[in-house]
Amino acid sequence: MLAKKEKKTKSVCIICRQEKEGSPVLDDPYIIAVRAIKARLGHATGNRLVVCAADIPKWREKRKRFEKYLMWYGLLAFLLFVAFLFLSPTLVGFIYVAIGMVVVMAFSLLTYFPAIRGEKEKKQ
């Protein structure tokens, strides 16, 4: 009987893209979706995503930038909803505004950068 080859998962830093040990990245819905798409297409590598100790400052900058953009796009989506309430409160208008809000919030994914485990406890 042939034994299955076991794939050993590698820890790859998301900043420097090298095989290193570090703080693991949280598996949030975005990363789960990307992994599912890659698995479906046959491009999944099965790596464990981490941020190495040397790249933590770079990670903080990129994560802070993502959180800032997420906040601004959220504010923009809220203002779009408020404008809808004052201008045209109809059912069809609500559907268009809901779609618009989703599209506006999706723009924040252009700067997406994942969180790492244990970082919230360190901030407090």
PAFI-21725 format. One record per residue (C-alpha): y, z, x; residue number from 1; residue in three letters. Coordinates in pm, whole numbers, plus 50000, padded with zeros to 5 digits. Last residue first. Layout:
N
((Y; Z; X); NUM; "ala")
...
// end
This chain:
124
((54731; 52625; 49575); 124; "gln")
((54723; 52299; 49774); 123; "lys")
((54390; 52383; 49942); 122; "lys")
((54214; 52437; 49607); 121; "glu")
((54335; 52098; 49488); 120; "lys")
((54199; 51928; 49803); 119; "glu")
((53846; 52062; 49759); 118; "gly")
((53683; 51729; 49694); 117; "arg")
((53885; 51420; 49776); 116; "ile")
((54107; 51220; 49543); 115; "ala")
((54091; 50843; 49520); 114; "pro")
((54371; 50595; 49598); 113; "phe")
((54495; 50353; 49336); 112; "tyr")
((54808; 50148; 49422); 111; "thr")
((54719; 49849; 49202); 110; "leu")
((54561; 50094; 48957); 109; "leu")
((54914; 50197; 48853); 108; "ser")
((54952; 49854; 48691); 107; "phe")
((54683; 49955; 48442); 106; "ala")
((54931; 50200; 48285); 105; "met")
((55162; 49911; 48195); 104; "val")
((54871; 49710; 48051); 103; "val")
((54752; 50006; 47842); 102; "val")
((55105; 50066; 47714); 101; "met")
((55147; 49699; 47624); 100; "gly")
((54821; 49699; 47428); 99; "ile")
((54938; 50008; 47239); 98; "ala")
((55279; 49847; 47185); 97; "val")
((55121; 49532; 47042); 96; "tyr")
((54898; 49736; 46809); 95; "ile")
((55194; 49950; 46700); 94; "phe")
((55397; 49638; 46626); 93; "gly")
((55118; 49510; 46401); 92; "val")
((55116; 49843; 46216); 91; "leu")
((55494; 49853; 46179); 90; "thr")
((55751; 50089; 46332); 89; "pro")
((55993; 49824; 46465); 88; "ser")
((56293; 49938; 46668); 87; "leu")
((56311; 50317; 46683); 86; "phe")
((55941; 50397; 46708); 85; "leu")
((55880; 50098; 46935); 84; "phe")
((56149; 50219; 47176); 83; "ala")
((55970; 50555; 47190); 82; "val")
((55640; 50380; 47270); 81; "phe")
((55796; 50171; 47547); 80; "leu")
((55959; 50485; 47685); 79; "leu")
((55617; 50650; 47698); 78; "phe")
((55468; 50349; 47881); 77; "ala")
((55755; 50364; 48133); 76; "leu")
((55700; 50735; 48187); 75; "leu")
((55330; 50675; 48246); 74; "gly")
((55417; 50395; 48489); 73; "tyr")
((55646; 50633; 48677); 72; "trp")
((55386; 50912; 48691); 71; "met")
((55109; 50680; 48805); 70; "leu")
((55342; 50538; 49071); 69; "tyr")
((55410; 50887; 49207); 68; "lys")
((55040; 50980; 49197); 67; "glu")
((54951; 50663; 49390); 66; "phe")
((55218; 50731; 49654); 65; "arg")
((55096; 51089; 49695); 64; "lys")
((54740; 50963; 49741); 63; "arg")
((54853; 50718; 50009); 62; "lys")
((55055; 50980; 50197); 61; "glu")
((54778; 51242; 50171); 60; "arg")
((54518; 50989; 50295); 59; "trp")
((54728; 50911; 50602); 58; "lys")
((54749; 51285; 50679); 57; "pro")
((54369; 51326; 50623); 56; "ile")
((54284; 51039; 50862); 55; "asp")
((54175; 51241; 51166); 54; "ala")
((53956; 51470; 50953); 53; "ala")
((53756; 51179; 50816); 52; "cys")
((53797; 51079; 50452); 51; "val")
((53464; 51018; 50282); 50; "val")
((53282; 50757; 50077); 49; "leu")
((52901; 50772; 50073); 48; "arg")
((52769; 50421; 50123); 47; "asn")
((52529; 50264; 49876); 46; "gly")
((52598; 49907; 49991); 45; "thr")
((52634; 49748; 49648); 44; "ala")
((52685; 49371; 49655); 43; "his")
((52414; 49273; 49405); 42; "gly")
((52656; 49165; 49132); 41; "leu")
((52539; 49440; 48895); 40; "arg")
((52550; 49693; 49178); 39; "ala")
((52905; 49587; 49266); 38; "lys")
((53013; 49619; 48902); 37; "ile")
((52851; 49962; 48871); 36; "ala")
((53011; 50077; 49198); 35; "arg")
((53354; 49960; 49081); 34; "val")
((53310; 50141; 48748); 33; "ala")
((53198; 50465; 48916); 32; "ile")
((53493; 50443; 49155); 31; "ile")
((53740; 50406; 48866); 30; "tyr")
((53571; 50674; 48654); 29; "pro")
((53602; 50937; 48931); 28; "asp")
((53344; 50999; 49202); 27; "asp")
((53544; 51236; 49419); 26; "leu")
((53573; 51139; 49786); 25; "val")
((53381; 51349; 50037); 24; "pro")
((53567; 51530; 50317); 23; "ser")
((53447; 51405; 50655); 22; "gly")
((53167; 51253; 50858); 21; "glu")
((53215; 50915; 51021); 20; "lys")
((53101; 50551; 50991); 19; "glu")
((53422; 50357; 51027); 18; "gln")
((53640; 50206; 50755); 17; "arg")
((53957; 50366; 50902); 16; "cys")
((54094; 50486; 50567); 15; "ile")
((53794; 50497; 50332); 14; "ile")
((53579; 50676; 50593); 13; "cys")
((53214; 50572; 50563); 12; "val")
((52928; 50820; 50532); 11; "ser")
((52605; 50624; 50552); 10; "lys")
((52330; 50654; 50298); 9; "thr")
((51982; 50623; 50438); 8; "lys")
((51798; 50354; 50254); 7; "lys")
((51433; 50435; 50223); 6; "glu")
((51203; 50144; 50283); 5; "lys")
((50930; 50143; 50026); 4; "lys")
((50583; 50199; 50162); 3; "ala")
((50343; 49911; 50132); 2; "leu")
((50000; 50000; 50000); 1; "met")
// end
